[in-house]
């Protein structure tokens, strides 16, 4: 299997990367710092690791190297992927110091930073030094939603490759082929995830995730009063929590089991006092991940709601564009008759505002309440100005 086989809808980017990976050092198409940008779910990290595998396997389809890259165990691969809201300076320092070594088996040493947009400026400056004077055989691959998410000095040091949003049919084909799901389910998942590959996989393979999404839309469609909106906010927060818990529970259990194994503790055995600190650190990390995961769960709900109001707006404007939520067509029709295009635009604005507020640490419950009250075109009982 070739390194590029699992990618979908990114022919232009693949052409750039495979040319670079295949080129000798003299060729100008290879450079030592890359930035892959594209909307969430466009497959930024997938293409980063495919490129890493191509660089590390000397340009031939080397399955052993691909397996090591997939497991993140290749000796010449450095990875920084965070479950937290920000990447710490310490994490970047560690990666930068290992980037100084010469490759041990391949032509290159490849350093991948998955969410480069999560670095504050001080942390970015630590990375900048490494990008300014990298060892001759070290390659950096950064991933971020857009170039604007990085400081200008880093932007000027990297070669940028932008991914596009793959078509629904491309994502559906990939999911159906890779996950063994029937094409109809895969197509619905690809459409409802708006071509977000990771989300499409989850909707296609997980009934609970599908039902949580359907519930989200029903909750929003049934709001008629301020008290409905307040109840709906609580219900959506609960759904986001369930979704986040389902997502992290599996990972937490696996991590704990493997940590116990590596510390030599039998399943169900007592943890010796001297090892408790290590497990406590793991639990701290997992708590932080749970916080991040709840934020991500709330954001997924916002994205689903935006797709709902986008569909309603398209109907109100009589636009002949494919809808995201085809499965609830009749409910979209009645919702579009109940309000005006201007009101729907106002709702979409309210959702964007709520997303910004939650990013800047406003309580999610308050942000959701304010959003749903305005979504229903309602006025709160006592209006406070912010």
VENHUQUI-V509151 format. One line per field, one symbol per residue. ss: DSSP state (@ for helix, = for strand, . for the rest). phi: phi as a letter, one per 40 degrees, with the letter a starting at -180 (. if undefined). A space follows every 50 residues. Layout:
ss = ???
phi = ???
This chain:
ss = ..........@@@@@@@@@@@@..........=====......@@@@@@@ @@@@@@......@@@@@@@@......====......=.@@@@@@@@@@.. ........=====..@@@=.@@@@@@@@@@@@.....=======..@@@. .@@@@...====.....@@@@@@@@@@@@...@@@@@@@@@@....@@@@ @@@@@.@@@@@@@@@@@@@@@....@@@@@@@@@@@@@@@@@@@@@@@@@ @@@@@@@@@@@@..........@@@@@@@@@@@@@@@@@@@@@@@@@@@@ @@@@@@@@@@@@@@@@.........@@@@@@@@@@@@@..@@@@@@@@@@ @@@@@@@@@....@@@@@@@@@@@@...........
phi = .ccccccbgbdcccccccccccccccccccbcbbbbbicdgcgdcdcccc cdcccccfgccbcccdcccccfbccbbbbbbbcccbccccccddcccccc ccccbbcbbbbbbcbcccbcddcdcccddcccbcddbbbbbbbacacccb cdccdccbccbccbcccdccccccccccbgbccccccccccccfgccccc dcccbbcccccccccdccdccccbaccdcccccccccccccccccdccdd cdccccdccccccgccdgcccddccccccccccddcccccccccdccccc cccccdcccccccdcccgccbccccdcbdcccdcccccbbdccccccccc ccccccccdcgcddccccddccccccgbbcdbcccc
